[in-house]
Amino acid sequence: MTSALNPKYSFDSFVVGAANRLAVTAGRTVAESPGAAYNPLFIYSGSGLGKTHLLMAVGHAAKKAAPKLNIEYLTLDEYVEAFHASVAAGQGDAFRRRFQNVDVLLVDDVQFLTNRKEMQSELLRLTEALQAAGRQIVLTSDRPPPDIADLDERLISRLSGGLVVDMGTPDYETRVAILRRKAEERGARFEPGVLETVAQAEVGNVRELMGALNRLVAFQAVNDTSINAETVKQILGLVGEEGGAAPPGDGRTRAAAKGGKAGGGGTGGGDEFGEFLADVTVTVGKAVEAWRARVGEAVLRWEGEGYRTHRLEALLQRDAPAAVDKAIAAFAEDVERLKALE
């Protein structure tokens, strides 16, 4: 029922800037002293700005400070599903007792409380019980409590009674810091000025920034050459008709990508990854052999999911390796076996 905390989402890996410093400071405070300040702590921001990362970081830090604490993380949808399943099984009271005994409760995406009157009442009772017992609750949303449609006034008051803090779009300095951190984590090296050029583009969130970085990593992988700031502008479509900067992934870039084949499916991250693969194909397809493009796509796909891809990267060091598709398929099968063991 409760999702595990992602080990990568800690305070150490969170890049702090002017737009999120207050939220991070509040998160650290409640992790160090659960229930003593900012209870509940309500964090809101647009999509892709690090709410879930920060929420899980609070959980990791609280557990590290007091290993015996009972910490639960789950999304609002998971909470709703678990509640309905418990009620259907005649275990509604047991469900309520379970969560009332949690020391630190982390609930993600509470904007989905809209039009869920029953769950609003449940969350209101739970919040009151946790506060009365001195236990901490931290919630995230894409908007502040008063802006969540059809939310009970009593719940709005309760959720707003601790600290409501927002996280904004990262500024230039923060974007540079994020790019450097992520490039270092990926083991990717770029010439001076490359990451700064990417950071100059106005992006809506960190996911778009990571999409731009992915394109650069892929270009270097399949072209086996380093790139400079001018090349970056061409790859990401940062120069418009008037010579101004256009954000990566805007209309001009996507128009060029329509002829490419998008990888992945679904919504959200899948569409983003598909657009990224299409951009890579259009940009470098004429400059590299087809097999290098396929290997490059595979490297980016699996590396992006956290798997080591040295075996595939070794193929790029050869002039014309045999059975490339077979090697990629074998790697994919090994990944699936690893997933089954996780």
C-alpha positions in Angstrom: 0.0 0.0 0.0 2.8 2.4 1.0 5.3 3.3 -1.7 9.0 3.0 -0.9 11.1 6.1 -0.6 13.3 6.5 -3.7 17.0 6.4 -2.4 18.0 9.0 -4.9 15.6 11.6 -3.5 17.6 12.9 -0.6 18.5 16.4 0.6 22.1 15.7 -0.5 20.9 15.3 -4.1 18.5 18.3 -4.1 19.9 21.4 -5.7 18.9 24.4 -3.6 18.2 27.8 -5.2 16.4 31.0 -4.5 13.1 29.6 -5.8 13.0 26.6 -3.4 15.2 27.6 -0.4 12.3 28.3 2.0 10.6 25.0 1.2 13.9 23.1 1.7 14.6 24.8 4.9 11.1 24.0 6.2 11.5 20.4 5.1 14.8 20.0 7.0 13.2 21.6 10.0 10.3 19.1 10.2 12.6 16.2 9.5 14.8 17.2 12.4 11.9 17.8 14.8 8.7 16.0 13.5 5.5 17.5 14.9 7.3 20.4 16.7 7.0 23.1 13.9 5.2 23.6 10.7 2.5 21.0 11.2 1.2 20.3 8.7 3.8 21.4 6.2 2.1 22.0 2.8 4.4 22.3 -0.3 3.1 23.3 -3.7 4.5 24.0 -7.1 4.0 23.4 -10.8 4.8 20.0 -12.3 8.5 18.9 -12.5 9.9 21.3 -9.9 10.9 18.8 -7.3 7.9 18.4 -4.9 8.2 14.6 -4.7 12.0 14.7 -4.4 11.7 17.1 -1.4 8.9 15.1 0.2 10.9 11.9 0.1 14.0 13.8 1.3 12.0 14.7 4.4 11.3 11.1 4.9 14.9 10.0 4.5 16.2 12.7 6.8 13.7 12.0 9.5 14.5 8.3 9.4 18.2 9.0 9.6 17.8 11.2 12.6 15.5 8.8 14.4 15.6 5.2 12.9 12.7 4.0 15.0 10.2 6.5 13.6 7.3 5.1 11.7 7.4 6.9 8.3 4.8 6.4 5.6 4.9 7.9 2.0 2.1 7.5 -0.5 0.2 9.4 -3.1 -3.3 10.7 -2.6 -4.6 8.1 -5.1 -2.8 5.3 -3.3 -4.4 6.5 0.0 -7.8 6.5 -1.6 -7.5 3.1 -3.1 -6.2 1.6 0.2 -9.1 3.2 2.1 -11.7 1.8 -0.3 -10.1 -1.6 -0.2 -10.1 -1.6 3.6 -13.7 -0.5 3.8 -14.7 -3.2 1.3 -13.0 -5.8 3.5 -14.6 -4.5 6.7 -11.3 -3.1 7.9 -12.0 0.6 7.8 -11.3 1.1 11.6 -8.0 -0.8 11.3 -7.0 1.4 8.4 -7.7 4.5 10.4 -5.7 3.2 13.4 -2.8 2.3 11.1 -2.4 5.8 9.9 -3.0 7.5 13.2 0.0 5.6 14.5 2.3 7.0 11.9 5.0 9.4 13.2 5.6 11.1 9.9 3.0 10.9 7.1 4.0 12.1 3.6 1.2 12.5 1.1 1.8 13.4 -2.5 -0.5 15.1 -5.0 -3.3 16.1 -2.7 -4.8 18.2 -5.5 -6.7 15.1 -6.4 -9.0 15.6 -3.4 -11.3 17.5 -5.8 -14.8 16.0 -5.8 -13.9 13.4 -3.2 -15.9 14.5 -0.2 -15.6 11.2 1.7 -11.8 11.3 1.4 -11.7 14.9 2.4 -13.5 14.0 5.6 -11.1 11.1 6.2 -8.0 13.3 5.7 -9.5 16.0 7.9 -10.0 13.5 10.7 -6.5 12.0 10.2 -4.8 15.4 10.2 -6.6 16.4 13.4 -5.6 13.1 15.0 -1.9 13.3 14.0 -1.6 16.9 15.2 -3.3 16.1 18.5 -0.7 13.3 19.0 2.2 15.5 18.0 2.9 13.6 14.8 4.0 15.2 11.6 2.2 15.4 8.3 3.7 16.8 5.1 1.7 17.2 1.9 2.4 18.3 -1.6 0.1 19.7 -4.4 0.3 21.6 -7.6 -1.6 24.5 -6.0 -2.3 25.9 -2.5 -5.2 24.6 -0.4 -7.7 27.4 -1.2 -7.2 26.8 -4.9 -8.0 23.1 -4.8 -11.5 22.9 -6.3 -14.4 21.8 -4.1 -12.3 21.4 -1.0 -14.0 21.5 2.3 -13.5 24.8 4.1 -12.6 23.0 7.3 -9.9 21.1 5.5 -8.6 24.2 3.8 -8.2 25.8 7.3 -6.5 22.7 8.7 -4.0 22.3 5.9 -3.2 26.1 5.9 -2.7 26.1 9.7 0.9 25.1 9.7 3.1 26.4 6.9 2.1 26.7 3.2 5.2 27.2 1.0 5.7 27.2 -2.7 8.6 26.2 -5.0 9.1 28.3 -8.1 10.9 27.9 -11.4 14.7 27.7 -11.0 16.7 30.8 -11.9 19.7 30.8 -14.2 22.2 30.0 -11.4 20.1 27.2 -10.1 19.7 25.8 -13.6 23.4 25.8 -14.1 23.9 24.0 -10.8 21.3 21.4 -11.6 22.9 20.7 -15.0 26.3 20.3 -13.5 25.0 18.0 -10.8 23.1 15.8 -13.3 26.0 15.7 -15.8 28.4 14.7 -13.0 26.0 11.9 -11.9 25.8 10.7 -15.5 29.6 10.9 -15.9 29.1 13.2 -18.9 31.7 15.8 -19.7 31.2 18.9 -21.8 33.4 21.8 -23.1 33.3 25.1 -21.1 30.2 27.1 -21.8 28.0 24.2 -22.9 25.9 23.8 -19.8 25.7 27.6 -19.3 24.3 27.9 -22.8 21.6 25.4 -22.0 20.8 27.2 -18.8 20.2 30.4 -20.6 17.0 29.0 -22.2 13.9 29.7 -20.2 12.4 26.3 -19.3 9.2 25.6 -17.4 10.5 23.0 -15.1 13.5 20.7 -14.2 12.2 17.9 -16.4 12.5 20.1 -19.5 16.0 20.9 -18.4 16.8 17.2 -18.1 15.4 16.6 -21.5 17.8 19.2 -23.0 20.7 17.5 -21.1 19.6 14.1 -22.5 19.9 15.4 -26.0 23.4 16.6 -25.5 24.5 13.3 -23.9 22.9 11.4 -26.8 24.5 13.6 -29.4 28.0 13.0 -28.0 27.3 9.3 -27.6 26.2 8.6 -31.1 28.6 11.1 -32.8 31.5 10.1 -30.6 32.6 13.8 -30.5 32.4 16.7 -28.0 30.2 19.7 -28.7 30.6 23.4 -28.1 28.2 26.2 -27.2 27.4 26.9 -30.8 26.6 23.3 -31.5 24.3 23.2 -28.5 22.2 26.0 -30.0 21.7 24.0 -33.1 20.9 20.8 -31.3 18.4 22.3 -29.0 17.0 24.9 -31.4 17.9 27.7 -29.1 18.4 30.3 -31.9 15.1 31.6 -33.4 14.5 33.5 -36.6 15.4 36.8 -34.9 18.5 35.3 -33.3 16.9 35.1 -29.9 16.8 32.1 -27.6 13.9 29.7 -27.7 13.4 27.2 -24.9 14.3 23.6 -25.7 11.4 21.5 -26.8 9.4 24.5 -28.1 7.3 24.6 -31.3 10.3 25.0 -33.6 12.2 22.0 -32.2 9.1 19.8 -32.1 8.2 20.7 -35.6 11.5 19.4 -36.7 11.0 16.2 -34.7 7.6 15.2 -36.2 9.3 13.2 -38.9 11.2 11.1 -36.3 10.0 8.0 -34.5 9.2 8.5 -30.9 10.2 5.9 -28.4 8.1 4.9 -25.4 4.4 5.5 -25.0 1.8 6.7 -22.5 1.7 10.2 -21.1 4.0 12.5 -19.0 7.5 11.0 -19.0 6.9 8.7 -21.9 5.9 11.5 -24.3 8.8 13.6 -23.1 11.2 10.7 -23.8 9.6 10.0 -27.1 10.0 13.6 -28.2 13.6 13.5 -27.0 14.4 10.4 -29.1 12.7 12.0 -32.1 14.8 15.1 -31.7 18.0 13.0 -31.5 17.0 11.0 -34.6 16.3 14.1 -36.7 19.4 16.0 -35.5 22.0 13.3 -35.9 20.4 10.7 -38.2 22.2 12.0 -41.3 25.5 12.1 -39.6 25.8 8.7 -38.0 25.2 5.1 -39.0 21.8 3.7 -38.1 23.1 1.2 -35.7 24.9 3.8 -33.7 21.6 5.7 -33.3 19.8 2.5 -32.1 22.5 1.8 -29.5 22.5 5.5 -28.4 18.8 5.4 -27.9 19.1 2.2 -25.9 21.9 3.6 -23.7 19.8 6.7 -22.9 16.7 4.7 -22.2 18.2 2.3 -19.7 20.7 4.7 -18.2 17.7 7.0 -17.6 16.1 4.3 -15.5 19.2 3.9 -13.4 20.9 0.9 -15.0 24.6 0.6 -15.9 25.0 0.5 -19.7 28.7 -0.1 -20.1 27.9 -3.2 -22.1 26.0 -1.2 -24.7 28.4 1.7 -24.6 31.2 -0.7 -25.5 29.4 -1.4 -28.8 29.9 2.3 -29.8 33.7 1.9 -29.5 33.6 -0.6 -32.4 33.6 0.2 -36.1 30.8 -2.2 -37.0 29.8 -4.7 -34.3 27.8 -7.8 -35.4 24.3 -8.5 -34.2 23.6 -5.1 -32.6 19.9 -5.6 -32.3 20.5 -9.0 -30.7 22.8 -7.4 -28.2 20.2 -4.7 -27.4 17.5 -7.3 -27.0 19.7 -9.4 -24.7 20.4 -6.3 -22.5 16.7 -5.5 -22.3 16.0 -9.1 -21.2 18.6 -8.8 -18.4 17.0 -5.5 -17.2 13.6 -7.2 -17.0 15.1 -10.0 -14.9 16.7 -7.4 -12.6 13.4 -5.6 -12.3 11.7 -8.9 -11.3 14.2 -9.3 -8.5 13.9 -5.8 -7.1 
